[in-house]
Amino acid sequence: MFHTRKLKPDRSIGGALVPLAIVLIFGLSALIFDIPVALFVFTLMLWVYALYSLYVFIRTGNLGHLAVCLYQVFLGLMAAIVSLNFEGKPFPDAKFGVAWITGVVVFGIILVYLAATKKIKWRGREVFELAAESVEQVGNGYTSRPRPVGKVEYAKQEILAFARFITRNLIAIAYVGPKGITFVPVKMGDEYTFLLRLGEAYREATWVSFDFDGDIAVHISQSDYLDYQEPLSFDRLCESLGQLFVEFAELHQKGEGVRIIDRMDALRISIFS
């Protein structure tokens, strides 16, 4: 099925900044110092990035990011061993080469699978496209006020289970508070900002709030609203976004969470967007 895109084309390079920075710092280290120092710096950067990937896994429960973490640890270890060789220490025997090739091949297959199946892709862009699908009216602009969009009947444990599903599948980051749960859809490249935010900083972003009493409220940030190609009806867009999460919650409650992923996959949005 063909879907008309309502978001502007994604020209963000946020997701590539960290890998590019690692390559740039490695190159500068090799230029200013030498290859062993550059490899040591490369190892440290990979292991710091691995800590971040581990944090993502702990924060979301997404197993794909645990695999990314293990790959970064492995690659850093191999770089450290090569660095030691450059310093004149005994070079590992043929087993090193076998381990290197085996690790690269195995991790390569795993990472290609995770990328191709979008297991490690943040799904915020799909959320915004699905929310806008049924909105045809053109509105009169943006307002920063949160909008109440209805009420639902869910037990607290059901909402918490839904939050774990949404977060594990990188559909949104869930912030659990004493009165309810706030879901923040995250686009690829924006995840660093939201994962490292503390307290109520996410309130400026787009969010859908499920109160434990059943009330639902929606806030759409100005930057996300302006990311649509046309000035859609703001009220209708808020209502649609809230209803989308209600539909997701209903599907999850019925044990049909895979249908949520299917709807997003059907949009065929790039793995980098």
Backbone as CSV, one residue per row, in Angstrom:
resi,resn,N_x,N_y,N_z,CA_x,CA_y,CA_z,C_x,C_y,C_z
1,MET,0.843,-1.194,0.000,0.000,0.000,0.000,0.878,1.244,0.000
2,PHE,0.501,2.242,-0.832,1.268,3.473,-0.928,0.767,4.474,0.099
3,HIS,1.691,5.098,0.828,1.336,6.079,1.840,1.895,7.441,1.436
4,THR,1.032,8.445,1.406,1.475,9.794,1.105,2.170,10.381,2.324
5,ARG,3.403,10.798,2.160,4.157,11.365,3.260,3.633,12.762,3.605
6,LYS,3.404,12.996,4.878,2.971,14.317,5.324,4.082,15.073,6.045
7,LEU,5.125,14.344,6.454,6.283,14.997,7.041,7.234,15.469,5.941
8,LYS,7.984,16.491,6.238,9.013,16.937,5.311,10.115,15.873,5.224
9,PRO,10.850,15.835,4.117,11.951,14.863,4.011,12.942,15.046,5.153
10,ASP,13.468,13.936,5.640,14.397,13.967,6.769,15.799,14.300,6.279
11,ARG,16.297,15.468,6.687,17.653,15.874,6.312,18.557,15.999,7.537
12,SER,18.114,15.427,8.645,18.892,15.495,9.877,20.103,14.578,9.803
13,ILE,21.214,15.027,10.376,22.427,14.196,10.441,22.774,13.874,11.892
14,GLY,21.798,14.101,12.791,22.057,13.887,14.212,22.545,12.494,14.525
15,GLY,21.957,11.482,13.873,22.339,10.109,14.155,23.750,9.762,13.716
16,ALA,24.302,10.539,12.770,25.640,10.243,12.255,26.726,11.039,12.967
17,LEU,26.348,11.956,13.836,27.337,12.847,14.449,28.347,12.090,15.313
18,VAL,27.865,11.157,16.137,28.783,10.443,17.030,29.763,9.574,16.244
19,PRO,29.301,8.720,15.293,30.270,7.939,14.502,31.254,8.825,13.744
20,LEU,30.768,9.937,13.177,31.659,10.845,12.458,32.681,11.466,13.404
21,ALA,32.244,11.802,14.606,33.164,12.380,15.588,34.246,11.377,15.970
22,ILE,33.876,10.103,16.122,34.853,9.066,16.466,35.902,8.926,15.369
23,VAL,35.445,8.906,14.113,36.375,8.786,12.979,37.284,10.015,12.898
24,LEU,36.695,11.196,13.102,37.476,12.441,13.033,38.535,12.484,14.129
25,ILE,38.157,12.149,15.344,39.121,12.178,16.461,40.212,11.134,16.254
26,PHE,39.839,9.966,15.727,40.847,8.939,15.425,41.852,9.470,14.404
27,GLY,41.336,10.098,13.344,42.223,10.633,12.310,43.137,11.727,12.840
28,LEU,42.590,12.626,13.650,43.400,13.701,14.221,44.456,13.148,15.179
29,SER,44.086,12.126,15.954,45.045,11.512,16.880,46.204,10.871,16.120
30,ALA,45.889,10.202,15.011,46.938,9.578,14.199,47.839,10.632,13.571
31,LEU,47.236,11.763,13.179,48.006,12.831,12.534,48.901,13.553,13.529
32,ILE,48.369,13.837,14.702,49.115,14.603,15.698,50.113,13.726,16.445
33,PHE,49.722,12.506,16.770,50.591,11.615,17.543,51.086,10.495,16.628
34,ASP,50.546,9.283,16.806,50.910,8.165,15.932,49.787,7.131,15.977
35,ILE,49.941,6.061,15.217,48.887,5.055,15.106,48.575,4.379,16.445
36,PRO,49.565,3.972,17.246,49.237,3.338,18.533,48.392,4.224,19.440
37,VAL,48.749,5.519,19.509,47.964,6.451,20.326,46.556,6.586,19.755
38,ALA,46.461,6.686,18.431,45.153,6.814,17.790,44.282,5.595,18.062
39,LEU,44.882,4.405,18.015,44.134,3.185,18.299,43.687,3.132,19.758
40,PHE,44.538,3.618,20.661,44.176,3.667,22.077,43.005,4.625,22.297
41,VAL,43.069,5.791,21.653,41.967,6.759,21.740,40.695,6.169,21.138
42,PHE,40.858,5.472,20.016,39.721,4.818,19.356,39.072,3.799,20.284
43,THR,39.912,3.032,20.979,39.405,2.042,21.930,38.600,2.702,23.044
44,LEU,39.144,3.783,23.613,38.453,4.481,24.693,37.102,5.027,24.221
45,MET,37.089,5.608,23.019,35.841,6.166,22.498,34.804,5.071,22.263
46,LEU,35.246,3.940,21.728,34.318,2.830,21.493,33.741,2.314,22.799
47,TRP,34.577,2.225,23.818,34.097,1.696,25.098,33.179,2.693,25.809
48,VAL,33.433,3.979,25.627,32.506,4.984,26.174,31.162,4.884,25.449
49,TYR,31.225,4.726,24.128,30.001,4.565,23.342,29.288,3.269,23.729
50,ALA,30.061,2.246,24.060,29.473,0.974,24.501,28.708,1.168,25.812
51,LEU,29.239,2.014,26.697,28.524,2.321,27.935,27.186,2.995,27.642
52,TYR,27.198,3.878,26.649,25.942,4.527,26.249,24.963,3.485,25.703
53,SER,25.448,2.579,24.844,24.582,1.532,24.287,24.034,0.642,25.390
54,LEU,24.867,0.361,26.395,24.408,-0.428,27.538,23.315,0.333,28.297
55,TYR,23.503,1.640,28.432,22.495,2.469,29.097,21.173,2.429,28.328
56,VAL,21.256,2.492,26.989,20.042,2.418,26.169,19.323,1.099,26.411
57,PHE,20.098,0.017,26.469,19.498,-1.294,26.744,18.820,-1.317,28.113
58,ILE,19.512,-0.802,29.122,18.938,-0.787,30.466,17.697,0.104,30.511
59,ARG,17.756,1.231,29.824,16.646,2.188,29.854,15.435,1.697,29.084
60,THR,15.670,0.973,27.985,14.564,0.580,27.111,14.246,-0.909,27.140
61,GLY,15.236,-1.744,27.478,15.029,-3.189,27.386,15.177,-3.715,25.975
62,ASN,15.669,-2.872,25.055,15.832,-3.276,23.661,17.092,-4.120,23.492
63,LEU,16.921,-5.411,23.159,18.058,-6.328,23.070,19.003,-5.969,21.929
64,GLY,18.492,-5.308,20.910,19.342,-4.917,19.792,20.479,-4.024,20.237
65,HIS,20.207,-3.132,21.166,21.251,-2.227,21.635,22.245,-2.943,22.542
66,LEU,21.851,-4.045,23.143,22.813,-4.860,23.880,23.798,-5.493,22.900
67,ALA,23.294,-5.944,21.743,24.171,-6.500,20.713,25.132,-5.431,20.191
68,VAL,24.632,-4.211,20.018,25.495,-3.103,19.583,26.588,-2.856,20.621
69,CYS,26.214,-2.887,21.888,27.183,-2.696,22.975,28.278,-3.758,22.923
70,LEU,27.890,-5.017,22.763,28.868,-6.105,22.711,29.804,-5.956,21.517
71,TYR,29.266,-5.507,20.387,30.097,-5.291,19.198,31.116,-4.184,19.456
72,GLN,30.677,-3.109,20.103,31.594,-2.006,20.393,32.697,-2.437,21.358
73,VAL,32.338,-3.248,22.346,33.344,-3.769,23.271,34.338,-4.652,22.518
74,PHE,33.826,-5.529,21.654,34.684,-6.432,20.872,35.626,-5.639,19.967
75,LEU,35.087,-4.654,19.245,35.902,-3.874,18.319,36.967,-3.086,19.077
76,GLY,36.588,-2.545,20.243,37.569,-1.823,21.048,38.672,-2.737,21.549
77,LEU,38.313,-3.961,21.928,39.305,-4.924,22.395,40.287,-5.277,21.284
78,MET,39.783,-5.492,20.082,40.655,-5.801,18.953,41.593,-4.635,18.654
79,ALA,41.059,-3.412,18.720,41.894,-2.232,18.472,42.970,-2.098,19.537
80,ALA,42.626,-2.416,20.784,43.605,-2.339,21.872,44.725,-3.343,21.660
81,ILE,44.396,-4.546,21.216,45.415,-5.576,20.970,46.349,-5.142,19.846
82,VAL,45.788,-4.580,18.772,46.624,-4.097,17.669,47.519,-2.945,18.144
83,SER,46.975,-2.079,19.003,47.754,-0.964,19.540,48.965,-1.472,20.318
84,LEU,48.776,-2.516,21.102,49.885,-3.092,21.862,50.953,-3.643,20.930
85,ASN,50.548,-4.208,19.801,51.518,-4.724,18.834,52.376,-3.607,18.264
86,PHE,51.755,-2.463,17.999,52.517,-1.341,17.466,53.556,-0.838,18.462
87,GLU,53.342,-1.123,19.741,54.290,-0.684,20.763,55.421,-1.697,20.950
88,GLY,55.480,-2.684,20.067,56.590,-3.623,20.106,56.346,-4.875,20.903
89,LYS,55.175,-5.056,21.424,54.875,-6.259,22.177,54.549,-7.392,21.213
90,PRO,54.673,-8.626,21.672,54.461,-9.775,20.773,53.099,-9.699,20.082
91,PHE,53.101,-9.885,18.776,51.842,-9.873,18.009,51.113,-11.196,18.218
92,PRO,49.830,-11.162,18.407,49.070,-12.390,18.614,49.251,-13.353,17.443
93,ASP,49.100,-14.616,17.730,49.273,-15.612,16.672,48.042,-15.644,15.762
94,ALA,47.951,-16.690,14.948,46.875,-16.792,13.965,45.494,-16.818,14.610
95,LYS,45.438,-17.213,15.875,44.150,-17.243,16.550,43.525,-15.849,16.615
96,PHE,44.379,-14.832,16.696,43.874,-13.456,16.727,43.134,-13.134,15.427
97,GLY,43.756,-13.512,14.315,43.127,-13.258,13.026,41.803,-13.994,12.878
98,VAL,41.772,-15.237,13.346,40.535,-16.018,13.283,39.455,-15.372,14.145
99,ALA,39.854,-14.946,15.362,38.894,-14.309,16.259,38.372,-13.010,15.661
100,TRP,39.278,-12.235,15.059,38.894,-10.963,14.441,37.883,-11.185,13.327
101,ILE,38.214,-12.071,12.405,37.335,-12.313,11.259,35.998,-12.900,11.709
102,THR,36.069,-13.863,12.623,34.836,-14.482,13.114,33.941,-13.453,13.792
103,GLY,34.529,-12.626,14.643,33.755,-11.610,15.346,33.127,-10.614,14.403
104,VAL,33.917,-10.146,13.429,33.400,-9.173,12.466,32.248,-9.767,11.657
105,VAL,32.409,-11.013,11.215,31.362,-11.660,10.418,30.086,-11.876,11.235
106,VAL,30.264,-12.451,12.442,29.094,-12.744,13.279,28.365,-11.473,13.671
107,PHE,29.113,-10.501,14.190,28.473,-9.247,14.587,27.914,-8.509,13.375
108,GLY,28.622,-8.615,12.247,28.133,-7.960,11.033,26.772,-8.499,10.614
109,ILE,26.629,-9.832,10.643,25.345,-10.444,10.283,24.252,-10.005,11.249
110,ILE,24.584,-9.990,12.541,23.592,-9.603,13.551,23.159,-8.154,13.370
111,LEU,24.135,-7.255,13.170,23.808,-5.839,13.048,23.048,-5.535,11.758
112,VAL,23.410,-6.211,10.675,22.659,-6.017,9.423,21.216,-6.474,9.597
113,TYR,21.029,-7.598,10.279,19.665,-8.085,10.554,18.896,-7.085,11.407
114,LEU,19.527,-6.591,12.475,18.852,-5.640,13.356,18.489,-4.356,12.621
115,ALA,19.390,-3.901,11.752,19.114,-2.680,10.996,18.019,-2.911,9.956
116,ALA,18.124,-4.029,9.219,17.157,-4.302,8.152,15.752,-4.509,8.694
117,THR,15.634,-5.102,9.879,14.312,-5.343,10.477,13.879,-4.198,11.397
118,LYS,14.701,-3.154,11.458,14.390,-1.937,12.224,14.231,-2.205,13.716
119,LYS,14.968,-3.202,14.200,14.911,-3.536,15.624,15.603,-2.486,16.487
120,ILE,16.542,-1.725,15.889,17.255,-0.709,16.652,16.936,0.693,16.130
121,LYS,15.839,0.814,15.406,15.418,2.106,14.852,14.410,2.779,15.773
122,TRP,14.629,4.035,16.071,13.641,4.797,16.821,12.485,5.149,15.905
123,ARG,11.253,4.921,16.362,10.078,4.936,15.497,9.255,6.228,15.560
124,GLY,9.844,7.299,16.061,9.088,8.539,16.185,8.537,9.048,14.879
125,ARG,9.313,8.907,13.809,8.854,9.409,12.507,7.611,8.650,12.048
126,GLU,7.594,7.352,12.281,6.410,6.562,11.941,5.200,7.000,12.770
127,VAL,5.428,7.308,14.047,4.329,7.757,14.915,3.711,9.031,14.357
128,PHE,4.538,9.984,13.971,4.016,11.253,13.457,3.307,11.072,12.116
129,GLU,3.806,10.175,11.281,3.127,9.915,10.008,1.764,9.260,10.244
130,LEU,1.706,8.277,11.137,0.435,7.605,11.420,-0.572,8.569,12.054
131,ALA,-0.085,9.448,12.912,-0.984,10.411,13.553,-1.594,11.358,12.532
132,ALA,-0.862,11.668,11.465,-1.339,12.640,10.473,-2.153,11.992,9.354
133,GLU,-2.170,10.649,9.301,-2.852,9.968,8.191,-4.297,10.416,8.022
134,SER,-5.019,10.533,9.112,-6.456,10.843,9.033,-6.747,12.331,9.135
135,VAL,-5.692,13.152,9.176,-5.887,14.603,9.322,-5.744,15.261,7.958
136,GLU,-6.856,15.739,7.423,-6.850,16.400,6.122,-7.091,17.902,6.245
137,GLN,-7.710,18.310,7.362,-8.046,19.713,7.517,-6.792,20.564,7.718
138,VAL,-6.812,21.747,7.141,-5.745,22.713,7.343,-6.157,23.626,8.482
139,GLY,-5.263,23.833,9.433,-5.612,24.593,10.622,-5.099,26.013,10.582
140,ASN,-5.268,26.709,11.699,-4.862,28.107,11.776,-3.619,28.291,12.633
141,GLY,-2.812,27.243,12.783,-1.540,27.416,13.453,-1.384,26.640,14.738
142,TYR,-0.251,26.889,15.365,0.212,26.118,16.524,-0.178,26.792,17.826
143,THR,-0.431,25.987,18.822,-0.597,26.485,20.182,0.154,25.567,21.132
144,SER,0.752,26.117,22.145,1.612,25.327,23.041,0.839,24.638,24.156
145,ARG,-0.444,24.889,24.266,-1.213,24.304,25.363,-1.436,22.811,25.147
146,PRO,-1.236,21.987,26.183,-1.599,20.568,26.091,-3.100,20.431,25.891
147,ARG,-3.512,19.404,25.177,-4.922,19.194,24.885,-5.422,17.896,25.509
148,PRO,-6.477,17.966,26.324,-7.110,16.715,26.777,-7.819,16.074,25.589
149,VAL,-7.668,14.773,25.428,-8.250,14.122,24.252,-9.154,12.954,24.616
150,GLY,-9.454,12.772,25.889,-10.392,11.708,26.230,-10.013,10.985,27.500
151,LYS,-10.689,9.885,27.710,-10.493,9.091,28.924,-10.614,7.615,28.563
152,VAL,-9.804,6.788,29.189,-9.835,5.347,28.939,-9.899,4.597,30.263
153,GLU,-10.265,3.337,30.178,-10.344,2.488,31.369,-9.274,1.411,31.289
154,TYR,-8.171,1.639,31.986,-7.084,0.657,32.039,-6.584,0.563,33.474
155,ALA,-6.239,-0.644,33.876,-5.611,-0.811,35.179,-4.182,-0.277,35.111
156,LYS,-3.666,0.143,36.239,-2.317,0.696,36.290,-1.288,-0.283,35.751
157,GLN,-1.410,-1.547,36.096,-0.449,-2.549,35.633,-0.509,-2.731,34.119
158,GLU,-1.695,-2.562,33.539,-1.827,-2.670,32.078,-1.098,-1.522,31.386
159,ILE,-1.205,-0.318,31.944,-0.516,0.829,31.359,0.997,0.674,31.510
160,LEU,1.429,0.153,32.648,2.861,-0.060,32.860,3.416,-1.108,31.889
161,ALA,2.653,-2.170,31.654,3.076,-3.205,30.701,3.131,-2.634,29.288
162,PHE,2.166,-1.800,28.951,2.146,-1.142,27.646,3.360,-0.228,27.499
163,ALA,3.699,0.485,28.563,4.861,1.377,28.532,6.143,0.592,28.269
164,ARG,6.267,-0.569,28.879,7.465,-1.396,28.651,7.534,-1.843,27.199
165,PHE,6.389,-2.200,26.623,6.360,-2.621,25.221,6.751,-1.465,24.297
166,ILE,6.168,-0.308,24.533,6.428,0.861,23.693,7.907,1.247,23.750
167,THR,8.468,1.218,24.952,9.870,1.602,25.111,10.807,0.559,24.526
168,ARG,10.498,-0.720,24.768,11.356,-1.810,24.267,11.431,-1.804,22.744
169,ASN,10.352,-1.404,22.093,10.327,-1.377,20.628,10.678,-0.007,20.061
170,LEU,11.179,0.888,20.928,11.693,2.193,20.525,10.639,3.049,19.812
171,ILE,9.378,2.839,20.157,8.295,3.650,19.612,8.258,4.995,20.313
172,ALA,8.529,4.993,21.592,8.592,6.215,22.389,9.356,5.906,23.664
173,ILE,9.826,6.953,24.325,10.413,6.810,25.651,9.311,7.077,26.664
174,ALA,9.191,6.205,27.634,8.152,6.353,28.660,8.765,6.913,29.939
175,TYR,8.167,7.982,30.428,8.557,8.578,31.707,7.447,8.267,32.702
176,VAL,7.779,7.473,33.714,6.786,7.052,34.695,6.818,7.995,35.893
177,GLY,5.661,8.559,36.204,5.543,9.452,37.342,4.552,8.918,38.350
178,PRO,4.354,9.626,39.440,3.434,9.153,40.480,1.970,9.154,40.050
179,LYS,1.624,9.985,39.043,0.231,10.101,38.635,-0.065,9.445,37.293
180,GLY,0.977,9.099,36.536,0.734,8.509,35.237,2.017,8.310,34.459
181,ILE,1.862,8.030,33.171,3.005,7.776,32.289,2.936,8.714,31.100
182,THR,4.070,9.281,30.764,4.160,10.171,29.613,5.007,9.508,28.540
183,PHE,4.449,9.408,27.337,5.137,8.792,26.206,5.667,9.893,25.290
184,VAL,6.959,9.842,24.992,7.584,10.835,24.118,8.101,10.143,22.863
185,PRO,7.429,10.316,21.707,7.926,9.711,20.468,9.290,10.310,20.106
186,VAL,10.214,9.445,19.693,11.583,9.888,19.419,11.960,9.539,17.988
187,LYS,12.381,10.542,17.236,12.858,10.311,15.873,14.332,9.921,15.898
188,MET,14.750,9.216,14.864,16.157,8.851,14.733,17.007,10.123,14.739
189,GLY,18.080,10.100,15.521,18.955,11.255,15.626,18.654,12.122,16.828
190,ASP,17.429,12.008,17.363,17.049,12.799,18.539,17.170,12.011,19.832
191,GLU,17.519,10.734,19.727,17.476,9.871,20.910,18.480,10.278,21.989
192,TYR,19.635,10.831,21.574,20.631,11.218,22.572,20.056,12.262,23.527
193,THR,19.334,13.219,22.963,18.752,14.291,23.767,17.772,13.748,24.791
194,PHE,16.857,12.908,24.338,15.794,12.442,25.238,16.279,11.416,26.242
195,LEU,17.212,10.565,25.843,17.688,9.542,26.773,18.480,10.137,27.925
196,LEU,19.135,11.251,27.670,19.975,11.850,28.698,19.285,12.992,29.428
197,ARG,18.035,13.272,29.068,17.291,14.307,29.776,16.830,13.791,31.132
198,LEU,16.765,14.719,32.085,16.323,14.370,33.421,15.114,15.207,33.806
199,GLY,14.410,14.767,34.815,13.300,15.548,35.353,12.189,15.785,34.350
200,GLU,11.715,17.021,34.303,10.573,17.388,33.474,10.984,18.047,32.159
201,ALA,12.262,17.909,31.766,12.739,18.583,30.562,11.968,18.154,29.315
202,TYR,11.430,16.934,29.319,10.710,16.432,28.148,9.400,17.169,27.914
203,ARG,8.963,17.963,28.866,7.681,18.656,28.739,7.638,19.587,27.540
204,GLU,8.791,20.025,27.057,8.829,20.895,25.888,8.678,20.103,24.592
205,ALA,8.802,18.798,24.669,8.726,17.952,23.477,7.289,17.536,23.205
206,THR,7.113,16.718,22.171,5.804,16.117,21.896,5.597,14.945,22.837
207,TRP,4.415,14.871,23.456,4.165,13.770,24.371,2.677,13.436,24.434
208,VAL,2.433,12.201,24.856,1.068,11.723,25.119,1.067,11.202,26.550
209,SER,0.197,11.739,27.372,0.170,11.387,28.787,-1.047,10.532,29.116
210,PHE,-0.786,9.381,29.741,-1.845,8.505,30.255,-1.867,8.639,31.771
211,ASP,-2.870,9.304,32.298,-3.023,9.408,33.739,-3.522,8.073,34.277
212,PHE,-3.088,7.691,35.479,-3.542,6.433,36.064,-5.041,6.448,36.358
213,ASP,-5.644,7.631,36.352,-7.094,7.732,36.519,-7.837,7.583,35.190
214,GLY,-7.069,7.493,34.079,-7.689,7.274,32.779,-7.697,8.462,31.851
215,ASP,-7.326,9.649,32.331,-7.322,10.840,31.485,-6.125,10.831,30.544
216,ILE,-6.357,11.280,29.308,-5.295,11.335,28.302,-5.133,12.775,27.828
217,ALA,-3.894,13.226,27.774,-3.594,14.564,27.278,-2.461,14.477,26.266
218,VAL,-2.453,15.431,25.337,-1.447,15.436,24.265,-0.824,16.821,24.162
219,HIS,0.469,16.836,23.947,1.180,18.083,23.639,2.060,17.822,22.434
220,ILE,1.978,18.688,21.425,2.832,18.577,20.244,3.748,19.795,20.219
221,SER,5.043,19.552,20.125,5.999,20.656,20.129,5.913,21.442,18.826
222,GLN,6.331,22.686,18.887,6.276,23.523,17.689,7.184,22.980,16.587
223,SER,8.365,22.489,16.972,9.288,21.969,15.953,8.707,20.753,15.247
224,ASP,8.018,19.878,15.991,7.399,18.709,15.357,6.215,19.120,14.491
225,TYR,5.447,20.107,14.928,4.315,20.584,14.125,4.802,21.201,12.816
226,LEU,5.876,21.973,12.886,6.416,22.613,11.684,7.128,21.630,10.772
227,ASP,7.341,20.405,11.256,7.984,19.384,10.426,7.011,18.789,9.409
228,TYR,5.715,19.085,9.562,4.733,18.660,8.557,4.786,19.600,7.358
229,GLN,4.533,19.044,6.189,4.622,19.840,4.974,3.520,20.886,4.888
230,GLU,2.362,20.606,5.476,1.243,21.541,5.470,0.838,21.873,6.897
231,PRO,0.248,23.044,7.120,-0.212,23.415,8.466,-1.516,22.701,8.812
232,LEU,-1.395,21.462,9.262,-2.569,20.653,9.567,-3.337,21.231,10.754
233,SER,-4.597,20.877,10.836,-5.419,21.293,11.964,-4.774,20.809,13.260
234,PHE,-4.390,21.745,14.110,-3.658,21.374,15.320,-4.520,20.555,16.273
235,ASP,-5.765,20.979,16.454,-6.660,20.242,17.349,-6.873,18.818,16.857
236,ARG,-7.103,18.699,15.557,-7.333,17.371,14.984,-6.082,16.508,15.076
237,LEU,-4.914,17.103,14.903,-3.662,16.365,14.979,-3.420,15.855,16.405
238,CYS,-3.680,16.697,17.396,-3.541,16.269,18.794,-4.489,15.118,19.106
239,GLU,-5.721,15.254,18.649,-6.710,14.204,18.874,-6.272,12.902,18.218
240,SER,-5.753,13.013,17.005,-5.336,11.817,16.273,-4.142,11.145,16.938
241,LEU,-3.190,11.934,17.438,-2.025,11.362,18.113,-2.442,10.643,19.389
242,GLY,-3.339,11.253,20.154,-3.822,10.607,21.361,-4.566,9.326,21.059
243,GLN,-5.424,9.359,20.022,-6.184,8.179,19.640,-5.271,7.068,19.128
244,LEU,-4.182,7.452,18.475,-3.226,6.459,17.981,-2.646,5.657,19.145
245,PHE,-2.279,6.339,20.217,-1.722,5.629,21.372,-2.792,4.814,22.090
246,VAL,-4.034,5.272,22.050,-5.121,4.472,22.615,-5.275,3.177,21.813
247,GLU,-5.218,3.274,20.488,-5.301,2.085,19.634,-4.130,1.147,19.905
248,PHE,-2.946,1.716,20.070,-1.776,0.890,20.392,-1.993,0.148,21.710
249,ALA,-2.514,0.863,22.707,-2.751,0.249,24.015,-3.773,-0.882,23.917
250,GLU,-4.810,-0.688,23.099,-5.836,-1.721,22.924,-5.257,-2.955,22.248
251,LEU,-4.434,-2.740,21.223,-3.802,-3.867,20.538,-2.877,-4.625,21.492
252,HIS,-2.121,-3.891,22.276,-1.219,-4.548,23.227,-1.999,-5.326,24.269
253,GLN,-3.102,-4.765,24.745,-3.911,-5.437,25.754,-4.475,-6.747,25.221
254,LYS,-4.776,-6.792,23.921,-5.320,-8.005,23.301,-4.227,-8.989,22.885
255,GLY,-2.963,-8.650,23.184,-1.869,-9.528,22.805,-1.492,-9.420,21.342
256,GLU,-1.851,-8.309,20.694,-1.584,-8.123,19.266,-0.603,-6.984,19.029
257,GLY,0.377,-6.867,19.921,1.357,-5.801,19.788,2.119,-5.844,18.471
258,VAL,2.267,-7.039,17.895,2.992,-7.155,16.632,2.308,-6.356,15.526
259,ARG,1.009,-6.140,15.637,0.287,-5.362,14.622,0.694,-3.888,14.651
260,ILE,1.123,-3.424,15.810,1.627,-2.053,15.903,2.894,-1.918,15.062
261,ILE,3.780,-2.884,15.227,5.024,-2.878,14.458,4.725,-3.027,12.971
262,ASP,3.739,-3.880,12.631,3.383,-4.075,11.223,2.903,-2.777,10.590
263,ARG,2.118,-2.003,11.329,1.612,-0.732,10.791,2.760,0.230,10.512
264,MET,3.741,0.216,11.373,4.883,1.101,11.173,5.768,0.628,10.025
265,ASP,5.980,-0.682,9.955,6.785,-1.222,8.857,6.141,-0.952,7.504
266,ALA,4.805,-0.948,7.475,4.081,-0.744,6.219,4.338,0.645,5.632
267,LEU,4.773,1.591,6.456,5.066,2.939,5.961,6.346,2.974,5.126
268,ARG,7.209,1.959,5.316,8.450,1.834,4.554,9.329,3.087,4.673
269,ILE,9.457,3.586,5.871,10.335,4.723,6.128,11.756,4.207,6.284
270,SER,12.708,4.966,5.778,14.109,4.555,5.804,14.572,4.208,7.214
271,ILE,15.480,3.251,7.300,16.024,2.847,8.593,16.852,3.955,9.225
272,PHE,17.222,4.961,8.433,18.030,6.063,8.955,17.201,7.272,9.357
273,SER,15.864,7.200,9.173,15.005,8.365,9.441,14.193,8.162,10.712
